[in-house]
């Protein structure tokens, strides 16, 4: 196998994951500005971003982790 045959998929997946995480943080920041950090929930952010709760949990393991990122 040549060096050029190495697939670039993992890099693309990582980049997409970073973009998704940025979208989640932006939505959480906007929501926290409206309702306060204590009112921030995974469910509300999932609804705003049109993601599932488990999709948001894949990037942030807990509500607290999301709050810290905001």
C-alpha positions, 0 to 999 in steps of 0.5 A: 500500500502506498502512502497516498492510499491512506484514507482521509475519512478520519480527518473529515469525521473529526472536522465534522465533529468539531463543527457540530460541537461549535453549532451546539456551543453557539446555540447553548450560548444564545439560549443561556443569554436568554434564560440564564446558564442555570436554565440551560438543558441538553433537551432545549439545546437539542431542540434548537439545533434539531439534534437528538438529545443523544447527539448532544450527549455524544459531544457533551457528556453532561449538562454541567460539561455543556455549561462549562463550555458555554 
